[in-house]
Amino acid sequence: MNNNMKRALDNIEFESSPLKHIHRTVTSLLDLPNEMLLFIYHYLSTTDILRAFHTPSNCELRLHRLSYDHFKNIKLDGLTNDQFVYISTLFSDHEYPLRPQSLILSNKHITCLISSYFTSITDNVIQSIFIHLTSLTLIKCSTENLQSLNKYITHLTQLKYLHITIQKPDMDIEMSHLKTCNRLVNEFLFEENLVSIHTIHYEIYHGLSLTYALKRHINLRHVHLVLETIDDLYILLNGLIPNVQILIIELFQTKISSTHLCQNPSSIYSHLTQFTLLESSTEFKIDNIKSILIYMTNLVVLTLSIHDTYDPLFCHGSIIESILTEYLPYLRQFYYTMTHQMTDDLLIQDFHRWPMNVIFYGMEHSKWIHIYSLPWPASKNDQRRLPIVRIGSKLPVSSEVKRYEYRRYAVITEGHDFSPLNTEFRYSYKMLTSLSIDIKLPLRIHKLILSRELATLTMNSIVQPSIDHLIVERSLTNDKEMLELAHQFPNVKYLELNLPDNKSSFMNCLNILSNRYDIHKKNNCLWSKLIHVTTQLFSTHRELIFNDKQLYDWFILYANLKDDKNIFKTYGYPSTLSIWY
């Protein structure tokens, strides 16, 4: 029994459990009922479950059969290098290869994980894995990751569900990278490569761009896309997905083309019953809503989230309701939120069929109105957005909509703002601040971003054991600050920061990270749980680094660490050092 299994058993409170009556008769793991074993699984990672219960040579064993779902749904995210190598070994096993039905590859915590999957596993194994997949998810992938996927796309013959999110590009990224992503995804979806797929969820920061030359996909039923402009939505509605049933669209920007305002569409989406539009452009007008709804006369559920619009007609309840009555005769549920800058002559008309709440907020010379329907949220899948709040503005919180309660991301800019972490922000698990933290953070806060405006780091700061993901946006001034971070946040697993530009301090910081592997100091080492580190390589440190291999050799040389590839991998040429332990 490994240590994680022991910790899982220790965490079970038998006396308070509805199964407490069984513990006196338990003499081994096999004596536990299925309900208790499934409860234990919640405390274990996928790797732990595989190591403990994956026995394909004896697949009739109870523990193997009980763990079947975990073997068929593999998520590679936030793994140590050793855990990744172990699962890769199972993929490549000649006698009993692991072949999941669902595979999730994520760069959320390990920025090089998807690249490692495509480079460290052989082509024939990847092909064999893909042939069995019905669901594939790539989170925060890069252009290179998408190109690697394209190499094996023809092997996804059974794929039903595809979810891809592209990582937000650097400020200086060339637009050609985004065009490459768009071209590849268009080929996946509309060039007959993925004919079996029925659900697509694709998010790219600048939005997907479409063309009229694309072929239609008749099997898509559930579509969630971030599109570049409203023109791309009109192209999509022009017959590209004729059998879609649920459509969720987010527009990156509104680029209005009057020629697309259609009154007699060539394609009516008769199967489309649920439509969500998330829009945040000042140019979006009521006529755009009409030109969209005309394609979907059988809608039953409509969600509109219109932010920052200049069109005052979105405040006129009677006009909105008349449009819905005219275009959507079968509509049964309408979820609405709208934010509009107020003027002296603004006319607000009540909604009658769909009652709305109205709140006002803003500064002395800039007033805003927010209209929204209740309940908020309507369900766990409600994607309506909170109103845009300008710096310095005040937003009254109504008793019916506790807007901060549903925020997962708390932004702390003033010292007294820490106190609402247990009231208004009681569900937040991520926090950004530019202040020294002078309270013990709630245990649910596990991701912390220290902004560029952060002034100093001190050894006297309160230790924050709950933080396992730390992002420091500003560059460290010296290696002393590295030690201060390690003191205040001892349980960090994923670390993102910029090391000092001074070469001596830079190398000292690298040695702080590498010396944690001194066996004799293991119990006293810094960041003993660290899994992944990323930092920028400034031009003064790049020297003669031309590829990842030379980056690895450079790290070995300057970090004074023995050349042991089992300890970590380095990635990141030419500008980022990514260390995976």
Secondary structure, DSSP 8 states (H G I E B T S, - for coil): --HHHHHHHHT--GGGSTTGGGGGG--SGGGS-HHHHHHHHTTS-HHHHHHHH--GGGTTSHHHHHTHHHHHEEEE-S--HHHHHHHHHHHH-SSS----SEEEEE-SS-TTHHHHHHHHS-HHHHHHHHHH-SEEEEEEE-HHHHHHHHHHGGG-TT--EEEEEE----TT--HHHHHHHHHHHHHHHHSSS-TT--EEEEE-TT-B---TTS---SS--EEEEEESSHHHHHHHHTTTSTT-SEEEEEES-----GGG--SS-S---TT--EEEEEE--TT--HHHHHHHHTT-TT-SEEEEEEEEE--GGGGBHHHHHHHHHHH-TT--EEEEEEEEE--TT---B--SSS-EEEEEEEETTEEEEEEEESSSSSSTT---------TT-B----SS--GGGG-SEEEE-SGGGGGGGGTTTTT--EEEESS---S---TT--EEEE-TT-----TTS---TT--EEEEEEE-SSHHHHHHHHHH-TT-SEEEEE--SSHHHHHHHHHHHHGGG-GGGGGG-SSTT--EEEEE--HHHHTT--SHHHHHHHHHHHTT----TTT-EEE-TTTEEEEE-
